[in-house]
Amino acid sequence: MGIPYLACMALVASLYHLPPRVLPAIQAVEGGYPGLEHPNTNGTRDLGVMQVNTAWLGPLVRYTGTPMATVYHRLRDDACYNIAAAGAIMRTQMDATHDGLLRAVGNYHSHTPDLNRAYQLQVMQSAARLFAAAQTGR
């Protein structure tokens, strides 16, 4: 099975010094695609391929110097832009925590401990499914 947007994910992982398998594993859990908007019960929305939460709009606007409406639409509609934002978020989470990659992965989804741990498990299972052939040498 191919991984959609693998070239963008590989470039972003390299740019942000992330393990190359983390973004595909997260995307497989998120199940996003260009144009997708998913409303959350807290009033935020998850956008696009990596389901980047709109809580990140402010930081992304400040980082890029781009108007909010433009960032919103690019997150929702431009797969590689969305993946780049997800990579920046993961790098931010990895720099903010000293608990390593799995905590950062969980933080991508939620800082609530139970939700964080459940998401970590989902992403680990996703990575195992995606990369099982590489692990077994097939």
Backbone as numpy.savetxt, mean C-alpha at the origin, in Angstrom:
# Nx Ny Nz CAx CAy CAz Cx Cy Cz
0.55 -16.97 -12.01 -0.30 -15.80 -12.01 0.59 -14.56 -12.01
0.29 -13.61 -12.87 1.04 -12.37 -12.92 0.60 -11.41 -11.84
1.45 -10.45 -11.56 1.13 -9.42 -10.58 0.93 -8.12 -11.34
-0.29 -7.54 -11.27 -0.54 -6.30 -11.98 0.39 -5.18 -11.49
0.85 -4.37 -12.40 1.64 -3.18 -12.07 2.98 -3.52 -11.43
3.52 -4.69 -11.73 4.76 -5.13 -11.10 5.92 -4.17 -11.36
6.00 -3.62 -12.56 7.10 -2.70 -12.86 7.04 -1.47 -11.96
5.84 -0.92 -11.76 5.69 0.23 -10.86 6.06 -0.17 -9.44
5.61 -1.33 -9.01 5.88 -1.78 -7.64 7.37 -1.99 -7.43
8.06 -2.57 -8.40 9.49 -2.81 -8.27 10.26 -1.50 -8.19
9.89 -0.54 -9.02 10.55 0.77 -9.00 10.32 1.47 -7.67
9.09 1.47 -7.20 8.75 2.13 -5.93 9.45 1.44 -4.76
9.48 0.12 -4.75 10.18 -0.60 -3.69 11.65 -0.23 -3.66
12.25 -0.13 -4.83 13.66 0.25 -4.91 13.86 1.68 -4.41
13.02 2.58 -4.85 13.11 4.00 -4.48 13.00 4.19 -2.97
12.09 3.49 -2.35 11.83 3.66 -0.91 12.52 2.58 -0.05
13.38 1.79 -0.66 14.13 0.75 0.07 13.20 -0.17 0.85
12.21 -0.70 0.12 11.25 -1.64 0.68 11.54 -3.03 0.12
11.21 -4.07 0.87 11.34 -5.42 0.30 10.46 -5.52 -0.96
10.97 -6.11 -2.03 10.24 -6.10 -3.29 8.90 -6.83 -3.27
8.68 -7.69 -2.31 7.43 -8.46 -2.28 6.33 -7.79 -1.46
6.65 -6.75 -0.73 5.65 -6.19 0.20 4.51 -5.48 -0.54
4.80 -4.69 -1.55 3.72 -3.97 -2.24 2.79 -4.92 -2.99
3.30 -5.91 -3.73 2.36 -6.86 -4.35 1.50 -7.60 -3.33
2.09 -7.95 -2.19 1.32 -8.67 -1.17 0.22 -7.79 -0.59
0.53 -6.52 -0.36 -0.49 -5.58 0.15 -1.58 -5.38 -0.90
-1.19 -5.20 -2.15 -2.19 -4.97 -3.20 -3.13 -6.16 -3.34
-2.59 -7.35 -3.20 -3.45 -8.54 -3.30 -4.48 -8.58 -2.17
-4.11 -8.10 -1.00 -5.07 -8.02 0.11 -6.08 -6.91 -0.13
-5.59 -5.76 -0.56 -6.47 -4.60 -0.77 -7.43 -4.81 -1.93
-6.96 -5.47 -2.98 -7.82 -5.78 -4.12 -8.29 -4.56 -4.90
-7.52 -3.49 -4.81 -7.92 -2.26 -5.50 -7.61 -2.30 -6.99
-8.17 -1.31 -7.67 -7.94 -1.13 -9.10 -8.17 0.34 -9.43
-7.65 0.81 -10.57 -7.84 2.21 -10.92 -9.32 2.58 -10.95
-9.63 3.71 -10.34 -11.00 4.21 -10.31 -11.80 3.80 -9.08
-11.29 2.84 -8.31 -12.05 2.36 -7.14 -12.00 3.36 -6.00
-13.17 3.64 -5.46 -13.32 4.42 -4.22 -14.13 3.56 -3.26
-13.58 3.35 -2.09 -14.28 2.54 -1.09 -14.53 3.40 0.15
-15.80 3.68 0.50 -16.08 4.48 1.69 -15.84 3.66 2.96
-15.33 4.33 3.98 -15.10 3.71 5.28 -16.10 4.27 6.29
-16.34 3.54 7.35 -17.31 3.97 8.36 -16.88 5.24 9.08
-15.58 5.56 9.07 -15.10 6.76 9.75 -15.13 8.01 8.87
-15.71 7.91 7.68 -15.84 9.06 6.79 -14.71 9.21 5.80
-13.65 8.43 5.94 -12.57 8.48 4.95 -12.93 7.56 3.79
-12.09 7.60 2.77 -12.28 6.73 1.61 -10.94 6.09 1.27
-11.00 4.87 0.75 -9.81 4.20 0.25 -9.85 4.31 -1.27
-8.70 4.65 -1.85 -8.65 4.98 -3.27 -7.69 4.11 -4.06
-8.13 3.68 -5.23 -7.26 3.09 -6.24 -6.69 1.73 -5.93
-5.61 1.43 -6.63 -4.97 0.12 -6.65 -4.58 -0.37 -5.25
-3.94 0.49 -4.47 -3.45 0.12 -3.15 -4.40 0.56 -2.04
-5.56 1.09 -2.44 -6.57 1.54 -1.48 -5.96 2.50 -0.45
-5.29 3.53 -0.95 -4.68 4.55 -0.10 -5.80 5.36 0.54
-5.73 5.47 1.86 -6.77 6.15 2.62 -6.66 7.67 2.44
-7.81 8.33 2.35 -7.82 9.78 2.18 -7.24 10.52 3.38
-7.03 9.85 4.50 -6.33 10.48 5.62 -4.93 10.92 5.21
-4.39 10.32 4.15 -3.05 10.66 3.67 -3.06 11.83 2.68
-4.23 12.35 2.33 -4.28 13.45 1.35 -3.44 14.66 1.80
-3.65 15.09 3.03 -2.90 16.27 3.52 -1.40 16.09 3.42
-0.85 15.01 3.99 0.59 14.80 3.86 1.07 14.70 2.41
0.28 14.04 1.56 0.68 13.91 0.15 0.62 15.26 -0.57
-0.36 16.07 -0.25 -0.45 17.42 -0.83 0.78 18.23 -0.43
1.13 18.19 0.86 2.30 18.94 1.34 3.58 18.41 0.69
3.71 17.10 0.58 4.92 16.49 0.02 5.08 16.81 -1.46
3.98 16.75 -2.20 4.07 16.94 -3.66 3.89 18.39 -4.09
3.28 19.23 -3.24 2.98 20.60 -3.64 1.91 20.66 -4.71
1.08 19.64 -4.76 0.03 19.51 -5.77 -1.32 19.79 -5.12
-2.25 20.44 -5.85 -3.57 20.70 -5.27 -4.27 19.40 -4.83
-5.07 19.52 -3.76 -5.72 18.36 -3.18 -6.58 17.61 -4.19
-7.34 18.32 -5.00 -8.21 17.64 -5.98 -7.38 16.81 -6.96
-6.23 17.32 -7.34 -5.36 16.59 -8.27 -4.81 15.32 -7.61
-4.36 15.45 -6.37 -3.84 14.29 -5.64 -4.94 13.25 -5.49
-6.14 13.69 -5.13 -7.27 12.78 -4.95 -7.53 11.99 -6.23
-7.65 12.70 -7.33 -7.97 12.04 -8.61 -6.83 11.13 -9.08
-5.60 11.56 -8.87 -4.47 10.70 -9.28 -4.37 9.46 -8.40
-4.63 9.62 -7.10 -4.65 8.44 -6.23 -5.72 7.45 -6.68
-6.86 7.97 -7.04 -7.97 7.11 -7.44 -7.75 6.48 -8.81
-7.22 7.23 -9.76 -7.25 6.82 -11.15 -5.90 6.39 -11.76
-4.79 6.83 -11.19 -3.46 6.58 -11.77 -2.76 5.50 -10.94
-2.67 4.30 -11.49 -2.16 3.16 -10.74 -0.74 3.40 -10.22
0.15 3.87 -11.05 1.54 4.04 -10.60 1.67 5.16 -9.58
0.89 6.21 -9.71 0.89 7.28 -8.70 0.41 6.72 -7.37
-0.63 5.92 -7.41 -1.19 5.31 -6.21 -0.16 4.38 -5.56
0.53 3.60 -6.35 1.55 2.69 -5.84 2.70 3.49 -5.23
3.10 4.59 -5.87 4.15 5.44 -5.32 3.74 6.01 -3.97
2.48 6.42 -3.86 1.99 6.94 -2.58 2.01 5.84 -1.52
1.60 4.64 -1.89 1.64 3.51 -0.95 3.07 3.23 -0.49
4.01 3.32 -1.41 5.42 3.13 -1.05 5.90 4.19 -0.08
5.50 5.43 -0.32 5.87 6.52 0.59 5.26 6.29 1.97
4.02 5.83 2.00 3.35 5.55 3.28 4.08 4.42 4.00
4.42 3.37 3.28 5.15 2.26 3.91 6.50 2.73 4.44
7.21 3.55 3.68 8.51 4.05 4.15 8.31 4.89 5.41
7.26 5.72 5.42 6.94 6.53 6.60 6.67 5.64 7.80
5.89 4.59 7.60 5.55 3.68 8.70 6.80 2.92 9.17
7.65 2.53 8.25 8.87 1.81 8.65 9.80 2.73 9.43
9.88 3.99 9.03 10.74 4.94 9.74 10.16 5.30 11.11
8.84 5.25 11.23 8.18 5.65 12.48 8.19 4.55 13.54
8.33 3.32 13.11 8.29 2.21 14.05 9.64 1.53 14.11
9.96 1.04 15.26 11.20 0.27 15.39 10.88 -1.21 15.56
9.63 -1.56 15.25 9.19 -2.94 15.38 9.30 -3.71 14.07
9.84 -3.09 13.03 10.12 -3.79 11.80 9.01 -3.74 10.76
9.23 -4.52 9.73 8.38 -4.53 8.54 6.94 -4.91 8.85
6.72 -5.95 9.63 5.34 -6.40 9.85 4.51 -5.35 10.58
5.09 -4.67 11.55 4.33 -3.61 12.23 4.00 -2.50 11.23
4.95 -2.14 10.37 4.70 -1.11 9.36 3.59 -1.55 8.41
3.61 -2.82 8.01 2.54 -3.36 7.16 1.20 -3.23 7.86
1.13 -3.62 9.12 -0.11 -3.48 9.88 -0.55 -2.04 10.00
0.42 -1.13 10.19 0.10 0.29 10.30 -0.45 0.85 9.00
-0.07 0.26 7.89 -0.61 0.69 6.59 -2.14 0.61 6.64
-2.64 -0.37 7.36 -4.08 -0.60 7.47 -4.68 0.08 8.70
-4.06 -0.11 9.87 -4.63 0.40 11.11 -3.59 0.38 12.22
-3.69 1.37 13.10 -2.84 1.40 14.30 -3.53 0.71 15.48
-4.77 0.28 15.30 -5.48 -0.47 16.34 -4.84 -1.85 16.42
-4.34 -2.25 17.61 -3.55 -3.49 17.71 -4.19 -4.73 17.08
-5.44 -5.03 17.38 -6.05 -6.24 16.82 -6.18 -6.16 15.30
-6.58 -5.00 14.78 -6.70 -4.83 13.32 -5.33 -4.88 12.66
-4.33 -4.31 13.32 -2.97 -4.32 12.82 -2.47 -5.75 12.68
-2.61 -6.55 13.72 -2.13 -7.94 13.69 -2.88 -8.77 12.65
-4.19 -8.57 12.56 -4.98 -9.32 11.57 -4.53 -8.97 10.15
-4.24 -7.70 9.90 -3.79 -7.28 8.58 -2.40 -7.84 8.27
-1.52 -7.84 9.28 -0.20 -8.44 9.09 -0.34 -9.88 8.61
-1.21 -10.63 9.25 -1.43 -12.03 8.89 -1.96 -12.15 7.47
-2.92 -11.31 7.11 -3.47 -11.35 5.75 -2.37 -11.10 4.71
-1.52 -10.12 4.97 -0.46 -9.79 4.01 0.58 -10.91 3.95
0.91 -11.50 5.09 1.84 -12.64 5.07 1.27 -13.81 4.27
-0.02 -14.09 4.45 -0.66 -15.17 3.69 -0.70 -14.83 2.21
-0.95 -13.58 1.90 -0.96 -13.13 0.51 0.42 -13.33 -0.12
1.45 -12.94 0.59 2.82 -13.10 0.08 3.14 -14.58 -0.14
2.72 -15.41 0.79 2.97 -16.85 0.64 2.30 -17.40 -0.62
1.06 -16.96 -0.87 0.35 -17.41 -2.08 1.03 -16.89 -3.34
1.36 -15.60 -3.35 1.93 -14.98 -4.54 3.30 -15.54 -4.89
4.08 -15.83 -3.86 5.48 -16.16 -4.10 5.83 -17.60 -3.72
4.83 -18.45 -3.60 5.08 -19.85 -3.23 5.99 -20.55 -4.22
5.79 -20.31 -5.50 6.63 -20.97 -6.51 8.08 -20.56 -6.36
8.33 -19.31 -6.05 9.70 -18.83 -5.87 10.32 -19.48 -4.63
9.52 -19.70 -3.60 10.03 -20.29 -2.36 10.35 -21.76 -2.52
9.58 -22.44 -3.35 9.79 -23.88 -3.52 10.70 -24.22 -4.69
11.09 -23.20 -5.45 11.97 -23.42 -6.57 11.27 -23.87 -7.84
9.94 -23.79 -7.87 9.20 -24.20 -9.08 9.17 -23.10 -10.10
